């Protein structure tokens, strides 16, 4: 099962994440997002748009690598993957 960590600002919207060890059995990032939404309703809408692509303000890392497929989230996971979901930083 992949271990998923979240940026702390998400605790405000999903209080059940705080202090939780989140482990999800998934083969791809898309499957992981779907299964996260079952455990934490509404989180998929925060992470992905209505077409299933990664929202502009969100980044997902698998280990230290940024996901490559932001459109369909097809990046593969292994049972020991460490996944990080965080807000993308931008500014001018």
Secondary structure as a PSIPRED ss2 file (coil, helix, strand):
# PSIPRED VFORMAT (PSIPRED V4.0)

   1 X C   1.000  0.000  0.000
   2 X E   0.000  0.000  1.000
   3 X E   0.000  0.000  1.000
   4 X E   0.000  0.000  1.000
   5 X E   0.000  0.000  1.000
   6 X E   0.000  0.000  1.000
   7 X C   1.000  0.000  0.000
   8 X H   0.000  1.000  0.000
   9 X H   0.000  1.000  0.000
  10 X H   0.000  1.000  0.000
  11 X H   0.000  1.000  0.000
  12 X H   0.000  1.000  0.000
  13 X C   1.000  0.000  0.000
  14 X C   1.000  0.000  0.000
  15 X H   0.000  1.000  0.000
  16 X H   0.000  1.000  0.000
  17 X H   0.000  1.000  0.000
  18 X C   1.000  0.000  0.000
  19 X C   1.000  0.000  0.000
  20 X C   1.000  0.000  0.000
  21 X C   1.000  0.000  0.000
  22 X E   0.000  0.000  1.000
  23 X E   0.000  0.000  1.000
  24 X E   0.000  0.000  1.000
  25 X C   1.000  0.000  0.000
  26 X C   1.000  0.000  0.000
  27 X C   1.000  0.000  0.000
  28 X E   0.000  0.000  1.000
  29 X H   0.000  1.000  0.000
  30 X H   0.000  1.000  0.000
  31 X H   0.000  1.000  0.000
  32 X H   0.000  1.000  0.000
  33 X H   0.000  1.000  0.000
  34 X H   0.000  1.000  0.000
  35 X H   0.000  1.000  0.000
  36 X H   0.000  1.000  0.000
  37 X H   0.000  1.000  0.000
  38 X H   0.000  1.000  0.000
  39 X H   0.000  1.000  0.000
  40 X C   1.000  0.000  0.000
  41 X C   1.000  0.000  0.000
  42 X C   1.000  0.000  0.000
  43 X H   0.000  1.000  0.000
  44 X H   0.000  1.000  0.000
  45 X H   0.000  1.000  0.000
  46 X H   0.000  1.000  0.000
  47 X H   0.000  1.000  0.000
  48 X E   0.000  0.000  1.000
  49 X C   1.000  0.000  0.000
  50 X C   1.000  0.000  0.000
  51 X C   1.000  0.000  0.000
  52 X C   1.000  0.000  0.000
  53 X C   1.000  0.000  0.000
  54 X E   0.000  0.000  1.000
  55 X C   1.000  0.000  0.000
  56 X C   1.000  0.000  0.000
  57 X C   1.000  0.000  0.000
  58 X E   0.000  0.000  1.000
  59 X E   0.000  0.000  1.000
  60 X E   0.000  0.000  1.000
  61 X E   0.000  0.000  1.000
  62 X E   0.000  0.000  1.000
  63 X C   1.000  0.000  0.000
  64 X C   1.000  0.000  0.000
  65 X E   0.000  0.000  1.000
  66 X E   0.000  0.000  1.000
  67 X C   1.000  0.000  0.000
  68 X C   1.000  0.000  0.000
  69 X C   1.000  0.000  0.000
  70 X C   1.000  0.000  0.000
  71 X C   1.000  0.000  0.000
  72 X C   1.000  0.000  0.000
  73 X C   1.000  0.000  0.000
  74 X C   1.000  0.000  0.000
  75 X C   1.000  0.000  0.000
  76 X E   0.000  0.000  1.000
  77 X C   1.000  0.000  0.000
  78 X C   1.000  0.000  0.000
  79 X C   1.000  0.000  0.000
  80 X C   1.000  0.000  0.000
  81 X C   1.000  0.000  0.000
  82 X E   0.000  0.000  1.000
  83 X E   0.000  0.000  1.000
  84 X E   0.000  0.000  1.000
  85 X E   0.000  0.000  1.000
  86 X E   0.000  0.000  1.000
  87 X E   0.000  0.000  1.000
  88 X C   1.000  0.000  0.000
  89 X C   1.000  0.000  0.000
  90 X C   1.000  0.000  0.000
  91 X C   1.000  0.000  0.000
  92 X C   1.000  0.000  0.000
